[in-house]
Amino acid sequence: MDFAASTTAALDGLLTREGFMAGQGGDTEVIYCAGHDELSDRFPRLPQANAQPRGLGCCVDLVIDQYEPGVQVLLEGEPLARTLRALGLDEAAQSIDEIGSMPLDPALETLVEVLPQLFRASKP
């Protein structure tokens, strides 16, 4: 199974609609990048919003790593589950905790379910 191809096929559409560039990656990692200022404006409740000075052209990265036996997801260096808990999305955070031991396809299905919750909870 091609990690990058499977990951981008599952997540590119969802993440590009939310302001991220299409995923870029290799054998064990896919990175999605969004402009810091635009992402902060769209999702001001994200803990990673407005964490950097505006106007510098910085980006916020969502990184998905193959992490045997499952998948690890970081949003600007923080575990995605921590971000979800900060927004009060404890059930979604528990689902993300579990993808660390899941095969890729079910892990991606979980991300497809959880990421929209993250974005909805982060809007003004």
C-alpha positions as CSV (number, residue, x, y, z in Angstrom):
1,M,0.0,0.0,0.0
2,D,1.3,3.5,-0.9
3,F,1.0,5.6,2.2
4,A,1.1,9.0,0.5
5,A,-1.2,8.0,-2.3
6,S,-3.8,6.6,0.1
7,T,-3.5,9.5,2.5
8,T,-3.9,12.2,-0.2
9,A,-6.7,10.3,-1.9
10,A,-8.6,10.3,1.4
11,L,-7.8,13.8,2.7
12,D,-6.9,16.2,-0.1
13,G,-10.5,17.1,-0.9
14,L,-11.5,17.7,2.7
15,L,-8.4,19.7,3.7
16,T,-8.1,21.8,0.5
17,R,-11.7,23.0,1.1
18,E,-10.6,24.2,4.5
19,G,-7.7,26.2,3.2
20,F,-4.8,23.7,3.1
21,M,-2.6,23.0,0.1
22,A,-2.8,19.5,-1.3
23,G,-0.8,17.0,0.6
24,Q,2.9,16.5,-0.2
25,G,4.8,13.6,1.1
26,G,6.8,10.4,0.6
27,D,6.9,6.9,1.9
28,T,5.9,7.5,5.5
29,E,4.8,11.2,5.8
30,V,2.3,13.6,4.2
31,I,2.2,17.3,5.0
32,Y,-0.6,19.7,4.5
33,C,0.2,23.4,4.8
34,A,-2.2,26.3,5.2
35,G,-1.3,30.0,5.4
36,H,-1.1,31.0,9.1
37,D,-3.1,34.3,8.7
38,E,-5.9,32.9,6.5
39,L,-6.2,29.8,8.7
40,S,-6.3,32.0,11.9
41,D,-9.0,34.1,10.4
42,R,-11.2,31.1,9.3
43,F,-10.6,29.1,12.5
44,P,-9.8,31.6,15.3
45,R,-10.7,29.1,18.1
46,L,-7.9,26.7,17.0
47,P,-5.2,26.7,19.7
48,Q,-2.7,27.1,16.8
49,A,-4.4,30.2,15.4
50,N,-2.6,33.5,15.8
51,A,0.4,31.7,17.4
52,Q,2.8,33.4,15.0
53,P,3.1,37.1,14.0
54,R,0.8,38.1,11.1
55,G,2.1,39.1,7.7
56,L,5.2,36.9,7.7
57,G,3.9,34.3,5.3
58,C,4.1,31.5,7.9
59,C,2.1,28.4,7.6
60,V,0.4,25.9,9.8
61,D,1.2,22.3,9.1
62,L,-0.9,19.2,9.5
63,V,1.5,16.3,9.4
64,I,0.4,12.7,9.1
65,D,3.1,10.1,9.7
66,Q,3.0,6.4,9.4
67,Y,3.8,5.4,12.9
68,E,3.9,1.6,13.3
69,P,1.5,0.0,13.8
70,G,-0.7,3.0,12.9
71,V,-0.8,6.7,12.2
72,Q,0.3,9.8,14.1
73,V,-1.2,13.2,13.4
74,L,0.3,16.5,14.4
75,L,-1.2,20.0,13.9
76,E,1.6,22.6,14.1
77,G,3.7,20.2,16.1
78,E,1.0,19.3,18.6
79,P,-0.8,16.0,18.7
80,L,-4.2,16.3,17.1
81,A,-5.9,14.7,20.1
82,R,-4.5,17.5,22.3
83,T,-6.0,20.1,20.0
84,L,-9.3,18.3,20.0
85,R,-9.4,18.2,23.8
86,A,-8.6,21.9,24.0
87,L,-11.8,22.5,22.0
88,G,-13.9,20.2,24.2
89,L,-14.0,17.4,21.6
90,D,-13.1,14.6,23.9
91,E,-14.8,11.8,22.0
92,A,-13.1,12.8,18.8
93,A,-9.8,13.0,20.6
94,Q,-10.3,9.5,21.9
95,S,-10.9,8.4,18.3
96,I,-7.6,10.0,17.2
97,D,-5.7,8.4,20.1
98,E,-6.8,5.0,18.7
99,I,-5.5,5.5,15.2
100,G,-2.0,5.0,16.6
101,S,-2.7,1.3,16.5
102,M,-5.0,1.0,13.5
103,P,-4.1,0.0,9.9
104,L,-4.0,2.9,7.5
105,D,-7.5,2.6,5.9
106,P,-9.5,2.7,9.1
107,A,-7.2,5.4,10.5
108,L,-7.9,7.6,7.4
109,E,-11.7,6.9,7.8
110,T,-11.4,8.2,11.3
111,L,-9.6,11.3,10.2
112,V,-12.3,11.9,7.5
113,E,-14.9,11.8,10.3
114,V,-13.0,13.8,12.9
115,L,-11.4,16.7,11.0
116,P,-14.7,18.3,10.0
117,Q,-15.6,18.4,13.8
118,L,-12.3,20.1,14.4
119,F,-13.0,22.8,11.8
120,R,-16.6,23.3,12.9
121,A,-15.6,23.8,16.5
122,S,-12.8,26.2,15.6
123,K,-15.0,28.7,13.7
124,P,-16.0,32.0,15.3
